[in-house]
C-alpha cells in the first residue's frame, strides 16, 4: 500500500510539471505572435507613410528695375502668393524666402490657416520695412523662390502639433498633396518718372561744303533729325545737328566733319508724346512636390 501511495504521488507530480511546460510554451508562442503582429503592423504603417513632407516653390519678383539691361523691363515689381486651406480643420504651414543672390539667410516663419480660409504672402511680408512708412525695395530688385512646407510624421501634421493648433490631426498620403492651393500673381507697373509727357524737336536741314557757293548734288543733301528736348529750356538747333554729325560718321553720304560744312535749316517743328502707364499681370499655379 505504501508503494502504491508513492507511485500515485510521482504520477501527479509528472502531470503537473507537464502542464506547466505546455502552458509556458503556449505563452511563448503567443508573445512571439504578438511581437510579429506588432512588427508587421509597424512595417505596414511605415510603408503607408512614404511621403513625409510636401513643399511648394513659388517664384517672387520684388522691387524696382530702373534700366533695360536685363531680361525684365524697367518697372515696379510685386508678387502675391495666396495659400488657401481647403480642409475643415486648422492648418499650420512654414515658409521662408530663398533669394537668388543669397544676400540674406532667412529663417522659416510659421503661418496659421483657419478651416477653409486664405492668406497671402507678398513682397511687403517677405521683405518688411525696418521703418514705418518706408520700404527697402524702392531702389533695388530682389528675385527668388518662396519655399512653403507642410511636415507630417506617420500622417500626423507636425506643424499643427508644435503650434498648438487643436487636436492631433492625421492625414493619409493621398490627402497630403490636397491640403492647400497655392497660386502666385506677379505684377509690374511703369516707373513713376516715366509716366509723363516727352517733347521732341524735328529739324529739316541741308549741308553744303564750306567755300562752295554753287550747289552740287554730291555736296549738298537734305536731312531730317529728331531730338528729345526739355521744356522751358533754350536750345541751339545748329549745335544739336553738329553733335549728331560728329557722333555718327557712318551716314550714307561722304560728308566731311561738321566744322567743314554749312548747315542750313529749312524747317523745324516741335511735338510731344505722352507715356502710358503699362500694367502687366501674370498668374501662376504652384504644384506640390513630395519629399520622403
C-alpha positions as CSV (number, residue, x, y, z in Angstrom):
1,X,0.0,0.0,0.0
2,X,2.8,2.3,0.8
3,X,4.4,1.7,-2.6
4,X,1.2,2.5,-4.4
5,X,0.9,5.7,-2.5
6,X,4.3,7.0,-3.6
7,X,3.6,5.8,-7.1
8,X,0.4,8.0,-7.3
9,X,2.3,11.0,-5.9
10,X,5.0,10.5,-8.5
11,X,2.4,10.4,-11.4
12,X,0.7,13.5,-10.1
13,X,4.0,15.5,-10.0
14,X,4.8,14.5,-13.6
15,X,1.3,15.6,-14.7
16,X,1.7,19.0,-13.0
17,X,5.2,19.5,-14.5
18,X,4.0,18.6,-18.0
19,X,1.0,21.0,-17.7
20,X,3.3,23.9,-16.6
21,X,5.7,23.2,-19.5
22,X,2.8,23.3,-22.0
23,X,1.5,26.5,-20.5
24,X,4.9,28.2,-20.8
25,X,5.2,27.1,-24.5
26,X,1.8,28.5,-25.2
27,X,2.6,31.9,-23.7
28,X,5.9,32.0,-25.6
29,X,4.2,31.3,-28.9
30,X,1.6,33.9,-28.1
31,X,4.2,36.5,-27.3
32,X,6.2,35.7,-30.5
33,X,3.0,36.0,-32.5
34,X,2.1,39.3,-30.8
35,X,5.6,40.7,-31.5
36,X,5.4,39.6,-35.1
37,X,2.0,41.2,-35.4
38,X,3.1,44.5,-34.0
39,X,6.2,44.4,-36.2
40,X,4.2,43.7,-39.3
41,X,1.7,46.5,-38.4
42,X,4.6,48.9,-37.8
43,X,6.1,48.0,-41.1
44,X,2.8,48.3,-42.9
45,X,2.3,51.8,-41.3
46,X,5.8,52.8,-42.4
47,X,5.1,51.7,-45.9
48,X,1.9,53.7,-46.0
49,X,3.8,56.8,-44.9
50,X,6.1,57.1,-47.9
51,X,5.6,60.9,-48.2
52,X,6.6,62.8,-45.0
53,X,6.7,66.3,-46.4
54,X,5.0,68.3,-49.1
55,X,6.6,71.5,-50.4
56,X,5.6,74.3,-52.8
57,X,8.1,76.5,-54.7
58,X,6.7,79.9,-55.7
59,X,8.8,82.4,-57.6
60,X,8.8,86.1,-56.4
61,X,9.9,89.3,-58.1
62,X,10.2,92.3,-55.7
63,X,11.5,95.8,-56.1
64,X,12.4,98.3,-58.8
65,X,14.3,97.9,-62.1
66,X,15.5,101.3,-63.4
67,X,17.2,100.2,-66.6
68,X,16.7,97.8,-69.5
69,X,20.0,95.9,-69.3
70,X,18.4,92.6,-68.1
71,X,15.6,90.3,-69.3
72,X,13.0,92.2,-67.3
73,X,11.8,95.6,-68.4
74,X,12.0,98.7,-66.2
75,X,9.2,98.9,-63.6
76,X,8.0,98.3,-60.1
77,X,7.6,94.6,-59.4
78,X,5.5,92.8,-56.8
79,X,4.4,89.2,-56.2
80,X,1.4,88.0,-54.2
81,X,1.4,84.3,-53.1
82,X,-2.0,83.1,-51.9
83,X,-2.5,80.0,-49.8
84,X,-6.0,78.5,-49.4
85,X,-6.7,75.9,-46.7
86,X,-9.2,73.5,-48.4
87,X,-9.9,71.4,-45.3
88,X,-12.4,71.8,-42.4
89,X,-9.6,71.8,-39.8
90,X,-6.9,74.4,-38.9
91,X,-3.6,74.1,-40.7
92,X,-0.1,75.5,-39.9
93,X,2.5,76.0,-42.6
94,X,6.1,77.2,-42.5
95,X,7.7,79.3,-45.2
96,X,10.9,81.2,-46.0
97,X,12.3,83.3,-48.9
98,X,15.3,82.0,-50.8
99,X,17.0,84.8,-52.7
100,X,18.9,84.2,-55.9
101,X,21.9,86.1,-54.8
102,X,21.8,84.6,-51.3
103,X,22.2,88.0,-49.8
104,X,20.1,87.2,-46.7
105,X,19.8,83.8,-45.0
106,X,16.1,83.9,-44.0
107,X,14.7,81.7,-41.3
108,X,11.4,79.8,-41.5
109,X,8.3,81.6,-40.4
110,X,5.0,80.0,-39.4
111,X,1.5,80.9,-40.6
112,X,-1.8,79.6,-39.2
113,X,-4.7,79.0,-41.5
114,X,-8.2,78.5,-40.2
115,X,-10.5,76.0,-41.8
116,X,-11.5,77.0,-45.4
117,X,-9.6,80.3,-45.2
118,X,-7.0,82.0,-47.3
119,X,-3.8,84.1,-46.5
120,X,-1.3,85.9,-48.7
121,X,2.4,86.5,-48.7
122,X,3.6,89.4,-50.8
123,X,6.8,91.4,-51.1
124,X,5.9,93.6,-48.1
125,X,5.7,90.5,-45.9
126,X,8.8,88.8,-47.4
127,X,10.9,92.0,-47.0
128,X,9.2,94.0,-44.3
129,X,10.3,97.6,-43.9
130,X,12.5,98.4,-40.9
131,X,11.0,101.9,-40.6
132,X,7.3,102.5,-40.7
133,X,6.2,104.3,-43.9
134,X,9.4,103.3,-45.8
135,X,10.3,100.4,-48.0
136,X,13.7,98.8,-48.6
137,X,12.8,97.9,-52.2
138,X,12.5,101.4,-53.8
139,X,16.0,101.3,-55.3
140,X,16.7,97.7,-55.7
141,X,15.3,94.5,-57.2
142,X,15.3,91.0,-55.5
143,X,14.1,87.8,-57.0
144,X,14.0,84.3,-55.7
145,X,11.8,81.4,-54.6
146,X,9.4,81.2,-51.6
147,X,9.5,77.7,-50.0
148,X,6.3,76.6,-48.4
149,X,6.4,73.4,-46.4
150,X,3.9,71.1,-44.6
151,X,5.5,68.4,-42.4
152,X,4.0,65.1,-41.3
153,X,5.2,62.2,-39.1
154,X,3.3,58.9,-39.8
155,X,0.4,61.0,-41.1
156,X,0.3,63.4,-38.2
157,X,0.5,67.2,-39.0
158,X,3.7,68.1,-37.2
159,X,3.3,71.9,-37.8
160,X,-0.1,71.8,-36.1
161,X,1.2,69.7,-33.2
162,X,4.1,72.1,-32.3
163,X,2.0,75.2,-32.9
164,X,-0.9,74.0,-30.6
165,X,-3.5,74.0,-33.4
166,X,-6.2,72.0,-31.8
167,X,-6.2,68.2,-31.6
168,X,-3.8,65.9,-33.3
169,X,-4.8,65.6,-36.9
170,X,-3.9,62.5,-39.1
171,X,-3.9,62.6,-42.9
172,X,-3.0,60.0,-45.4
173,X,-0.6,60.4,-48.3
174,X,-3.5,61.0,-50.8
175,X,-4.6,64.0,-48.7
176,X,-1.2,65.4,-48.2
177,X,-0.9,67.0,-51.6
178,X,-4.5,68.3,-51.5
179,X,-4.5,70.3,-48.2
180,X,-3.9,73.7,-49.8
181,X,-4.0,75.5,-53.1
182,X,-1.0,77.8,-53.8
183,X,-1.3,80.5,-56.5
184,X,1.0,83.4,-57.5
185,X,0.1,86.7,-59.0
186,X,3.0,88.7,-60.5
187,X,2.5,92.5,-61.2
188,X,4.7,95.1,-62.8
189,X,3.9,98.8,-63.1
190,X,5.5,101.6,-65.0
191,X,8.0,103.7,-63.1
192,X,6.6,107.0,-61.8
193,X,9.2,109.1,-63.7
194,X,8.2,107.5,-67.0
195,X,4.6,108.5,-66.6
196,X,4.9,111.9,-68.1
197,X,4.9,113.9,-71.4
198,X,8.0,113.9,-73.6
199,X,8.9,116.8,-76.1
200,X,10.7,116.4,-79.4
201,X,12.2,118.8,-82.0
202,X,12.1,117.9,-85.6
203,X,14.6,119.7,-88.0
204,X,14.8,119.5,-91.8
205,X,18.2,120.7,-92.9
206,X,20.8,120.6,-95.7
207,X,24.6,120.5,-95.7
208,X,26.8,122.5,-98.1
209,X,30.6,122.3,-98.3
210,X,32.1,125.5,-96.9
211,X,33.5,127.8,-99.6
212,X,31.5,126.2,-102.4
213,X,28.8,128.7,-103.3
214,X,27.4,126.7,-106.3
215,X,25.1,123.9,-105.2
216,X,26.2,120.4,-106.2
217,X,24.2,117.2,-105.7
218,X,27.3,115.4,-104.5
219,X,28.0,118.1,-101.9
220,X,24.5,119.1,-100.7
221,X,22.0,116.7,-99.2
222,X,18.7,117.0,-97.4
223,X,18.3,115.5,-94.0
224,X,15.8,115.2,-91.1
225,X,16.7,114.8,-87.5
226,X,14.5,114.4,-84.3
227,X,15.9,115.3,-80.9
228,X,14.3,114.9,-77.5
229,X,14.3,118.2,-75.7
230,X,13.3,119.6,-72.3
231,X,10.6,122.2,-71.9
232,X,11.4,125.7,-70.7
233,X,14.9,125.5,-71.9
234,X,16.8,127.5,-74.7
235,X,18.3,125.2,-77.3
236,X,20.6,125.7,-80.3
237,X,19.4,123.6,-83.3
238,X,22.7,124.1,-85.2
239,X,24.7,122.7,-82.2
240,X,22.3,119.7,-81.9
241,X,22.9,118.9,-85.6
242,X,26.7,119.3,-85.3
243,X,26.8,117.0,-82.3
244,X,24.8,114.4,-84.1
245,X,27.0,114.5,-87.2
246,X,30.2,114.2,-85.1
247,X,28.7,111.1,-83.3
248,X,27.6,109.5,-86.5
249,X,30.3,109.2,-89.1
250,X,28.6,106.3,-90.8
251,X,26.0,108.2,-92.8
252,X,25.2,107.1,-96.3
253,X,26.8,110.3,-97.8
254,X,30.5,111.0,-97.8
255,X,30.4,114.1,-95.5
256,X,33.3,116.0,-94.1
257,X,33.3,116.9,-90.4
258,X,30.6,119.2,-89.2
259,X,33.0,122.2,-88.8
260,X,33.8,121.9,-92.6
261,X,30.1,122.2,-93.7
262,X,27.5,124.9,-93.7
263,X,24.2,123.8,-92.0
264,X,21.1,125.3,-93.5
265,X,17.8,124.7,-91.6
266,X,14.8,124.5,-93.9
267,X,12.1,123.8,-91.4
268,X,11.7,122.9,-87.7
269,X,8.7,122.0,-85.5
270,X,8.1,120.5,-82.0
271,X,5.7,117.8,-80.9
272,X,5.0,115.8,-77.8
273,X,4.2,112.3,-76.8
274,X,2.7,111.0,-73.5
275,X,3.8,107.7,-72.0
276,X,1.0,105.5,-70.9
277,X,1.0,103.6,-67.6
278,X,1.6,100.0,-68.6
279,X,0.4,97.4,-66.1
280,X,1.2,93.7,-66.6
281,X,-0.2,90.7,-64.7
282,X,1.0,87.1,-64.7
283,X,-0.8,84.2,-62.9
284,X,0.9,81.0,-61.9
285,X,-0.5,77.9,-60.2
286,X,2.0,76.0,-58.0
287,X,2.0,72.2,-57.9
288,X,3.1,70.3,-54.8
289,X,6.4,68.4,-54.5
290,X,6.6,65.3,-52.3
291,X,9.7,64.5,-50.2
292,X,10.2,61.2,-48.4
